[in-house]
């Protein structure tokens, strides 16, 4: 039984977009904090990187549960519980006096923030018709780019003026405002009669999705594409501060190029609409990512060591994400419609997990030069293209079989 979908009000759409900002508050706001925390607490490169990557690991595994729980118990209660955890983690992080306490606070904050992207996608699928979903996800992602666009700059200004702890105070205030709006505006979009009941276990739900090659390809393409971007963004933060001796505020200004690229890619997606298939758009984004990353590696190998060498190629990587991600997300959730929440959770898990693995490996390899960044970014870009081409080949094979 399917309940007729009520038209989404403007306040509902705005609230949904604001919830998407929780992820940048947990991730992008922290980019300029890494060098400051390393210096203030006397950390190694690897441990300083852990204060960042632990948030991605926590967010990754949390999303697996948020998606499945929301399929069974509804979107609203799961969403509000996650937002409450985010606020608690922000408090713990702001009060931390040791590295271990900071890692714990960051972990709790990230587990809470994991609800945002997963449930925004699942709620969008509930609220919008199939032909509107790609455009809805693209618009919501465009709204979400406002967070990544301003978060590093805000974080840099706060660090340079009030110290690194003020970053978590800002996250607490902004997160509290979003939570209040969500409580007042967000309605339940997944009624009891449509919910996936417990006769099928979580493992059975995951197995049903992972048995589908197309689903695996879509979520892994998104994951490795995100990994390439995160390595470039994290490395740029350390290199700008420690190698090029630039202030955190300047890093925040250059970082604006990343979300501008993402915004541009999403704008292209919304304008293209349904004129091209998901397979074509995902492949296009994958090719663009590899071109951008290899161009950066070539420039750095030739000795072009300047901020633009780090940020301009990253702009094209985020543009590639903006082009391919809405299509890949929608296609992954459409594989088994009754498991849309679970599929959304797995998709976000792959993004955060491979971003965490990539950035932590970068931290272990970091030697003060750009080389570890180029190694990890190129590897992620190759894997992005490998998985991005699979749905396209499967479609070609299907069409050839029918002919």
N, C-alpha and C positions, 0 to 999 in steps of 0.2 A: 504493500500500500504506500502510495506517495502523496504527501500533502502538497497542494498547489503552492507554488513559491510566491510569497508576497513580494511586491516591488520593494527594492531596497531604498530606504529614505536617504536623504542627503546626510543627516546626522549619523545614520548607521554606517554609511560609506566612510565618512570622515573618522568616526571612531575606529573602524577597521584599519584605516591607514595609520592612525596614531598608534595602535597596538603594534604595527609593524616597526615602529621606531624603537621598541624595547630592545631589539637585537643590536642596533648600532650603539645603544647606551651601554651594552655589556661588552661589545667587541671593539668597534671603531673608536669610541671615546678613549679607550685604553692605549691605542697605538703610541701616542707621544709620551705616555707614562713609563713605558718600558725602560728607556735609558735613565729616567729620573729615579725609578725604584732601584735599579741596578746600583746606582751611585749612593743613594740614601741608605740602603740596607747592606751594601758591600757584597753583592751577589755575583756569581759567575755568569757568563753568557748563557749557559744552558739553564741555570736556575731562573735567571731573569726572564728567559723565554718561556719557562714553565708557568710563570704568573699570567702569561697570555694564553698559551696553548691549553692550560687546564680548563679555561673557560670554554674552549671549543670542544674539548673532549666531553666535559659535563653537559654542554648543550646538545652534543651529538647523541649521547645515549638517552638523555631525557626525552628527546623528540620521539624516540621509538615508543615510549610509554604514553606520551601525550596523544599521539594519533590514535592508538588503539583504545585508550581510555575514553576519548571523546566519541569514538564510534559506538561505545557501549553505554556511556553514562551521560552523553550530551556535551556540547561544546562549551556552554557558559560556565558551569561549575569547575570544569577542568582549567579553563582559561583564567578565571579569577584566582584559583589556587596557585597557579604558576606565577601570576603577577605578585601575589603576596610573598612568595619565596624570593622573587627578584628583589623586592624591597628589603627583606631581612638580610639577604646577602650583601646588599649595598651598605647597610648599617655596619655589618661585621667588617667589611673591607675598609670602611672609613675610619674605624677604631683600631685597626690592626697595628700592633707595635713590633711584630716579628714577621719574617718571611713566611713561615708556616701558617700563621694566622691569616696573612693576606691571601695565600693560596686557598685556604679553606673558605674565606669569604668570597673569593672569586668563583670558586666551584659552586657554592650555594646560589650566588647571583646568576650564574650561567644556567644552572638547572632550572631556575625560575624563568629565565628569559627564553628557554627552549620552547615554551608554550606559544610564543608569538608567531613566528613564521609558519609553524606547523598548522596552528588553528586558524590563522588568517587565510591560508590556502583552503583548508577544509570548509570554513564558513563561507568563503567565496563560492566554492563549488555548490554548497547548499543553497545559497541565495540567488545565484545567477544561472540562467539557462545555458545549455551546452554551447550554443553558438555565441554566447556572450562571455564565456569563461576565459578564453585566452586574452581577450581585450581587458577584462576585469582584472586578471592577475597582472597584466602589464601595467595598467594604471595604478594598481596598488603598489607594485614594485617601484614605479616612478615616484609615488608618494614617499615610499620608504627610502628612496635615495636622498631625500632631504636630511635624514639622520646621518648617513655616512658623509654627506657633503659638508655638514657643519660640525660634526662631532670632533674630528681631530683638531680643527681650528679652535673650537671652544676648549678642548682639553689642553692644547698648547698655551692658550692665553691664561687659563687657570693655573697651570704649572708655573709659568713664568711670573705670575703675580701673587698667587696664594699658596703655591705648593701642591704636591701631587695628591694629597688627601682631599683637597677641594673637589677633585674630579668625581669622587664617589658621593660627595654631598650633592653635587649637581645631578648625578644619576638618581639619587634618592628623591629629590624634589620633582624632577621630570617624570620619573616612574610613578610617583604617588599621584601626580596629576592625571596621567594616562589611566591608572587604575580606577580613579574616581569616575572619570568619563566612561570607561568601559562598564563599570557597575551600573551607571544610570542609563546608558543608551543601548548596550548590546542585548539583543533578545536571543532566545534559544532558536537555532536554525535546524536542529537535528531532533525532531520530535520522537517520543518513545516508540511509536509504531514503525519508525524507519531505522531504528537502531539495530546494530549487529549484536545479537545476544551471545551468551557465553557457551552455547553448544559447540562452537568452534574455538579452540584454544588460540592464544596469541601465537604460538609456534606454528599452528596450522595456517593461520592467516598469513604469517610471514612466508611460510613455505609455498603457499598458493601464488604469492607475488613473485618470489625469487625463482620459481620454476619457469617464468616467462622471460626469455632472452631479451625481448624488446624492453621490458620494464627495467631489467638490470642495466641495459645499455644507457637508457635515459638518465637514471639516477647516478650512475658512475660517471657519465659525461659531465653532469652538473657538478659532481663532487671534485673531480680533478681540475675542472675549469676554475672552481673556487679556490682550490689549493694553489694553483699558479698565481692567482691574484694575491692571496694572503701572503705568500712568500715574498712577492715583490713589495707589498705594502710594509710588512714587518722589517724586511731588510733595509728599505729606504729610511725607516725611522732611525735605526741604529747608525747607518752609514752617514746620514745627514748630520747627526749629532756628534758622532765620534770621529769620523774620517774627514768630513767636510766642515765640521765645527760651525754648524748653523743652529740657531735657536729653535726650540720646539714650536714656536708660533709660525716660523717660516715653513716648517714641515707641514703644519696644518693648512697653510695657504696653498702649497703645492699639491696637497692631497685632494684639493677641490677638483683637480683634473680627473681623478678616478670616478667619482660619482657623476661628473659631467658626461664621461664616456658611457657609463651605465644608463644614464637618463637618455642619451642619444640612441642607444641600442633599443631601449624600451619604446622610445618614440617611433623608431622604425617598425617595431613589432606591431604597435597599435595602428600604424598607417597601412601596413601590409595586410593586416586583418587575416582573412581566410583565403587569400589569393595564392599562398604557397603552403605546402604541406609541412607538418611538424618535422618530418624527416629532413626536408630540405633546409629549413631554418636552423635546426640543430647542427647539421653538417656545416652550414655556412659559418656559424659561430665558432665551431671547432677549428676550421681552417684559419679563420682570422686570429684566433688565439695563438696558434703555432707560428704564424707569420710574425706577429708582434713580439713574441718571446725570443724567437731566433734573431730578429732584428736587433733587439736589445743586447743579446749575448754577443753579436758581431760588433756592435758599437763599443761595448765595454772591452772586448778583446783588442780593439784597435786603440784603446787608451782614452776614449771620450768619457771622462769621469766628471760629470756635472749633474745637478739636480734633474735637468730635463731628460737625461739619459735614463733615469729611473722612473720618472713619472709619465712621460709621453707614451712609451710602449705599454705601460700599465693602463693608460686611458683606452687603448684599443682592446686590451684584454677585457676590461669591464664593458666596453661596447659589445664585444662578442658575447659576454654573458647576457646583456640586455636583449640581444637579438634572439638567442637560443633558449634562454631559461624559461620564459613563459610558455613556449611551445612544449618543451621537455616536461615541465611540471604538469601541464594539462594532460599531455599524452600518458604520463605515468599514472596519474590518478584515474584515467579513463580505462586502464587495462582491466580492472575489476571494480566496477562502480560501488559495490556494497562495501569495499575496503578502501574507500577514498581517503579517509582519515589516516588509516594505517600507511597507505602509500605516500601521503604527504609527509608523515613522520619519518619514513625511511628516506625520502628525498632530502629532507633537511638534515637527517643523520649523516648521509653521505657527504653533504656539503661541509658540515662542521668536522666530521671525523677526518676526512682527507686533508682539510685545511689544517687541523691540529697536528696530524702526522707530518705533513710537509713543513710546517713552521717549526716543530720541535726538532726534526732532523736538521733543519737549517741552523737552529740554535746549537746543536751538537757539532756541526761542521764549521760554524762561524769562526773566522780567523782575522776579522777586521778588513777583509777585502770583499769585492763583489762576487768573487768566483763561486762560493757556496750557494749564493742566491741563483746565479745563472744555471748551475747544475740542477737544482731542485725545480726551478721554473720550467726549464726545457723538458725535464722528465714528466712533469705534470701536463705540459702542453701536448707531448706525444701521446700520452694516455688519453687525454681529452679527445684527440682526433681518432684514436683507435676505437673508442666506444661511441663516438659521435657518428662514425660511418656505418655502424652496424644496423641501426633502424633503416637507413637509406638503402642498404643492400638487401635487407629483408623485404622491403617494399618492392624493390626492383624484381626480386625473385618471385614474389607473390603475383605481380603483374604479368611476368613472363609465363608463370604456370597457368594463369587464367587464359592467356592468349593461345 
